[in-house]
Amino acid sequence: MTDTAPGLPRLGTTLFSLSLEQRKPGRDFASLVAEVAARDLGPGLEMVAFQSLRGWPRLDDAAVREVRGVIESSGLTPSCLAINNDLGLYPGRLLTDDESYEYVAVQVRGAAALGFPVARVGVETSPAILERLLPLAEELGVAVGVEIHAPLTIEAPPVAALKEFFVRLDTPWLGFIPDMSSSMRAIPEAVDDAHRAAGISPELTAMTKQLWAEPGPTVAKFPELERRAAQAGASPAQVGNLKMLFTMHGKMEPERWADFFPHVVHVHGKFYGIVDGPDGLTDPSIDWPRVARVLVEQRYTGFISSEYEAHAYSDRYDAFDQVRAQHDMLKGLLEAEASVVVAR
């Protein structure tokens, strides 16, 4: 497997990038993993447990052997298993703390059984639950990482509380998983395809992109978005669709990712499309040169899982080709940044 130079972040792929590919006739888990390996899109392999594994969170021994066998035969390295803490599992009420702990704990055990060194949870998993999980994580050798996804930033109260919590415990078994959706520089072009399909006019899309680009936290702009959209004649359903651009695409400065270190256990390399232009391979939506600088300066040597999510908006692009392009771009950026850091 192609890899970055020693001492740099390692590359990999999450099968979530291949969500549309997974739905094609004849596709299954084994064939997806095999193609990721054949296209040299490792060495890291991440997957979303509930998306890729039948019977999750309770796999029998035969299923565990089958999954491990597929991964081992591919030559890929398990990097992270995305698990869920579904607080709304039961109608009409939220899980109690005891239920939440047990629901996540069985999945952490599953991650260990499958050979994954990191399990991803959402920010709904509170510090109290995480602290209860710590002895299990230590015992199993599985780090539990909380994903920081748009619209969350370092200033968000739940994130600030997690930061204080991780600093206090200072353990390698609990930490953050930064997702680059929180630090974007532009709304992805693929959104235009989705809006056309939903009957949203190009003028409404352009207005929403302009408002998104203006200073200020994205979700704080909801009232102004509603006002401008109503003036433009948008329906309530269309306004709801437009709001998704503010919740799924954050504007935190990439340099702020440094504030999450040293408590970072994995990185989600979210992206919506790589283009090949006069300056080579670039990402119009995410400033990867600035992100790469942070990761190298912080001496991060874990995995970056390429997470192609334009499939949420458009099927125009081949996900395998897009991940290949991101890997080529990131390898160049990381190795170039390492040279700069050494020269300083």
Secondary structure by P-SEA (a helix, b strand, c coil): ccccccccccccccccccccccccccccaaaaaaaaaaaccccbbbbcccccccccccccaaaaaaaaaaaaaacccccbbbbbbcccccccccccaaaaaaaaaaaaaaaaaacccbbbbcccccaaaaaaaaaaaaaacbbbbbbbccccccccaaaaaaaaaaaaacccccbbbbbccccccccccaaaaaaaaacccaaaaaaaaaaaacccccccaaaaaaaaaaaacccaaaaaaaaaaaaaccccccccccccccccccccccccccccccccccccccaaaaaaaaaaaacccbbbbbccccccccccccaaaaaaaaaaaaaaaaaaaaaaaaac
